[in-house]
Amino acid sequence: MMYLANLLPFLNNKDVRKKWVIKQLKDIPENQSILDAGAGECQYKKYCPHLIYTSQDFGQYNGKGDEIGLQTKNWDNSKLDIVSDITKIPTSNNSFDNVMCIEVLEHIPYPEKAISEFSRITKKGGNLILTAPFCSQTHFAPYHFCTGFNIYWFQEVLDKNNFQIISYKINGNYFDYVNQELLRLPFIIKRYSFLGIFGFLLYLIILPLIFILHIISLISNGSEKQLCFGYHILAKKKI
């Protein structure tokens, strides 16, 4: 699926998310502090040379997990500055000008507690850069606790924890998501069915359908509110 997604870039939602995050980081004034909460392999550190960057993660995922669902195979925790529970970060109140948390909330058993902790450690008027899936398959198991979050969750929980949403972006729509899963289907058949390699013959049907759905995606109206890849949120701690 990964190779086909590279050939069909409109399905690669990771690139859309990455570009959005990089833009938010570039908009932060020089020498402000930022905590990358749930940083993992610190993929966004290289985009923060103008900032005082600190990474945090619980540091227990090793790439293999319990070998169920989607895993990365390899994972490097050696670059982390802080190893801790994300709901109990060992730093004082109002420590950071900015906090970012990218595709982490679904891996936290009680994600609202993480938002509460972000509120504690973010300075008044500081930014929270946040992304999470609307819908996701099992990945990084056993550290995968919910499939995703709707905008209503963000609105409720962020406001409750003294954050105001400044803007948000919806990544993809219903038809994009269906296309993603159509591309993945032969791989899932190979992994979980006796049909094995013969599942790839489905591409004879799938690829034309994908291009049809892509055209529908381009002219769709509101399907992203039904189903999408996820939300990208820029919030500010209330003064």
C-alpha positions as CSV (number, residue, x, y, z in Angstrom):
1,M,0.0,0.0,0.0
2,M,2.8,2.4,0.8
3,Y,4.2,2.3,-2.7
4,L,0.8,2.8,-4.3
5,A,0.1,5.7,-2.0
6,N,3.3,7.3,-3.2
7,L,2.0,7.0,-6.8
8,L,-1.3,8.4,-5.7
9,P,-0.3,11.4,-3.5
10,F,-3.9,12.5,-3.0
11,L,-4.2,9.5,-0.6
12,N,-1.2,10.4,1.5
13,N,-2.8,12.2,4.4
14,K,0.5,12.2,6.3
15,D,2.0,14.8,3.9
16,V,-1.0,17.1,4.4
17,R,-0.6,16.9,8.1
18,K,3.1,17.4,8.0
19,K,2.9,20.5,5.9
20,W,0.3,21.9,8.3
21,V,2.4,21.3,11.4
22,I,5.5,22.7,9.7
23,K,3.6,25.9,8.9
24,Q,2.4,26.3,12.5
25,L,6.0,25.9,13.7
26,K,7.4,28.4,11.3
27,D,4.8,31.0,12.5
28,I,6.1,30.8,16.1
29,P,8.4,33.7,16.9
30,E,12.1,33.0,17.5
31,N,13.4,31.8,20.8
32,Q,10.0,30.8,22.2
33,S,9.9,27.5,24.0
34,I,8.0,24.5,22.7
35,L,7.2,21.1,24.2
36,D,6.8,18.2,21.7
37,A,4.5,16.0,23.8
38,G,4.5,12.4,22.7
39,A,7.4,13.2,20.4
40,G,8.4,9.6,19.6
41,E,11.3,9.8,17.2
42,C,11.2,13.7,17.3
43,Q,10.5,14.0,13.6
44,Y,9.5,17.7,14.0
45,K,12.6,18.8,15.9
46,K,14.5,19.7,12.7
47,Y,11.7,22.3,11.9
48,C,12.3,24.0,15.2
49,P,15.9,25.5,14.9
50,H,14.5,29.0,15.8
51,L,12.8,27.6,19.0
52,I,13.8,26.2,22.3
53,Y,12.7,22.6,21.7
54,T,12.0,20.0,24.3
55,S,10.7,16.5,23.6
56,Q,8.6,14.3,25.8
57,D,7.4,10.7,25.5
58,F,6.7,7.7,27.7
59,G,9.4,5.9,25.7
60,Q,8.0,2.4,25.9
61,Y,7.0,1.7,22.3
62,N,9.7,-0.3,20.5
63,G,8.3,-0.6,16.9
64,K,7.1,-4.2,17.4
65,G,4.5,-3.7,20.1
66,D,2.4,-6.8,20.5
67,E,2.7,-7.4,16.7
68,I,-1.1,-6.8,16.3
69,G,-2.3,-4.3,13.7
70,L,0.0,-1.8,12.1
71,Q,3.5,-1.5,13.6
72,T,6.6,0.5,12.5
73,K,9.0,-2.5,13.0
74,N,11.7,-0.1,14.3
75,W,11.5,2.8,16.8
76,D,14.2,5.0,18.4
77,N,13.5,6.6,21.8
78,S,17.1,7.7,22.3
79,K,16.5,11.4,21.4
80,L,13.9,12.1,24.1
81,D,14.6,14.9,26.6
82,I,11.8,13.9,29.0
83,V,10.6,10.3,29.6
84,S,7.4,10.4,31.5
85,D,3.7,9.8,31.5
86,I,2.1,12.5,29.3
87,T,-0.5,13.2,32.0
88,K,2.3,13.9,34.6
89,I,5.1,15.8,32.9
90,P,7.8,16.7,35.4
91,T,7.9,20.5,34.8
92,S,6.4,23.5,36.6
93,N,3.2,25.3,35.7
94,N,3.3,27.7,32.8
95,S,6.6,26.3,31.6
96,F,6.2,26.5,27.8
97,D,5.2,29.2,25.3
98,N,3.9,26.4,23.0
99,V,2.9,22.8,23.2
100,M,2.5,20.5,20.3
101,C,1.0,17.0,20.3
102,I,0.8,15.3,16.9
103,E,-1.1,12.0,16.4
104,V,-0.8,11.0,20.1
105,L,-4.2,11.3,21.7
106,E,-5.5,7.9,20.4
107,H,-2.5,6.3,22.3
108,I,-3.5,7.7,25.7
109,P,-6.0,5.7,27.8
110,Y,-7.5,9.0,29.2
111,P,-6.7,11.7,26.6
112,E,-8.6,14.4,28.4
113,K,-6.1,14.2,31.2
114,A,-3.3,15.0,28.7
115,I,-5.2,18.1,27.6
116,S,-5.5,19.1,31.2
117,E,-1.8,18.7,31.6
118,F,-1.1,20.7,28.5
119,S,-3.2,23.5,30.0
120,R,-1.2,23.3,33.2
121,I,2.2,23.6,31.5
122,T,1.3,26.1,28.8
123,K,1.7,29.8,29.5
124,K,-1.3,32.1,29.3
125,G,-1.7,33.1,25.7
126,G,0.4,30.2,24.6
127,N,-0.4,28.0,21.6
128,L,-1.4,24.3,21.5
129,I,-0.7,22.7,18.2
130,L,-2.7,19.5,18.1
131,T,-3.6,16.8,15.6
132,A,-5.4,13.5,16.0
133,P,-7.3,11.0,13.8
134,F,-11.0,11.1,13.2
135,C,-10.8,7.4,12.5
136,S,-7.9,5.0,12.7
137,Q,-7.1,1.3,12.5
138,T,-5.3,-0.5,15.3
139,H,-1.7,0.7,15.3
140,F,1.2,0.9,17.8
141,A,-0.7,-1.8,19.7
142,P,-0.9,-2.4,22.6
143,Y,-0.8,1.4,23.0
144,H,-3.9,2.2,20.9
145,F,-6.9,3.0,23.0
146,C,-9.4,4.8,20.8
147,T,-9.9,5.1,17.1
148,G,-10.3,8.9,16.9
149,F,-11.9,12.1,17.8
150,N,-14.7,14.3,16.3
151,I,-14.5,18.1,16.3
152,Y,-17.1,18.1,19.0
153,W,-14.7,16.4,21.4
154,F,-12.1,19.0,20.7
155,Q,-14.5,21.9,21.2
156,E,-15.8,20.4,24.5
157,V,-12.5,19.3,26.1
158,L,-10.4,22.2,25.0
159,D,-12.8,24.8,26.3
160,K,-13.2,22.9,29.5
161,N,-9.4,23.0,30.0
162,N,-9.0,26.7,29.3
163,F,-8.1,26.6,25.6
164,Q,-9.8,28.5,22.8
165,I,-9.7,27.0,19.3
166,I,-8.2,29.6,17.0
167,S,-8.6,27.6,13.8
168,Y,-8.9,24.0,12.6
169,K,-8.3,22.1,9.4
170,I,-10.1,18.9,8.3
171,N,-7.7,16.4,6.7
172,G,-9.4,14.6,3.8
173,N,-13.1,13.6,3.4
174,Y,-15.3,10.6,3.2
175,F,-14.2,9.6,-0.3
176,D,-10.5,10.0,0.4
177,Y,-10.9,7.8,3.5
178,V,-12.7,5.1,1.4
179,N,-9.9,5.3,-1.2
180,Q,-7.3,4.8,1.5
181,E,-9.0,1.6,2.7
182,L,-9.5,0.3,-0.9
183,L,-5.8,0.6,-1.4
184,R,-5.1,-1.2,1.8
185,L,-7.7,-4.0,1.1
186,P,-5.4,-6.5,-0.8
187,F,-2.8,-6.2,2.0
188,I,-5.4,-6.9,4.6
189,I,-6.7,-9.9,2.6
190,K,-3.1,-11.2,2.3
191,R,-2.5,-10.9,6.1
192,Y,-5.8,-12.2,7.4
193,S,-7.2,-14.5,4.7
194,F,-6.1,-17.8,3.0
195,L,-6.5,-16.0,-0.4
196,G,-3.0,-14.5,0.1
197,I,-1.4,-13.1,-2.9
198,F,-4.5,-13.6,-5.0
199,G,-6.1,-10.7,-3.1
200,F,-3.9,-8.3,-5.2
201,L,-5.9,-9.3,-8.3
202,L,-8.5,-7.0,-6.8
203,Y,-6.4,-4.0,-7.9
204,L,-7.9,-4.7,-11.4
205,I,-11.2,-3.5,-9.9
206,I,-9.9,-1.2,-7.2
207,L,-7.7,1.2,-9.2
208,P,-10.4,2.4,-11.6
209,L,-12.8,2.8,-8.7
210,I,-10.2,4.8,-6.8
211,F,-9.8,7.3,-9.6
212,I,-13.6,7.6,-9.9
213,L,-13.9,8.3,-6.1
214,H,-11.1,10.8,-6.3
215,I,-13.0,12.8,-8.9
216,I,-16.1,12.7,-6.6
217,S,-13.9,13.8,-3.7
218,L,-12.8,16.9,-5.5
219,I,-16.4,18.0,-6.0
220,S,-18.0,16.7,-2.8
221,N,-19.7,19.0,-0.5
222,G,-19.5,18.4,3.2
223,S,-18.5,14.7,3.2
224,E,-15.5,15.5,5.5
225,K,-18.0,16.1,8.3
226,Q,-19.2,12.5,7.9
227,L,-15.7,10.9,7.8
228,C,-12.2,12.2,7.4
229,F,-8.6,11.3,8.3
230,G,-8.4,13.7,11.2
231,Y,-8.4,17.2,12.6
232,H,-5.6,19.7,12.9
233,I,-6.2,22.2,15.7
234,L,-4.5,25.4,16.6
235,A,-5.7,26.6,20.1
236,K,-4.6,29.2,22.5
237,K,-4.6,29.1,26.3
238,K,-7.1,31.7,27.6
239,I,-5.7,34.7,29.4
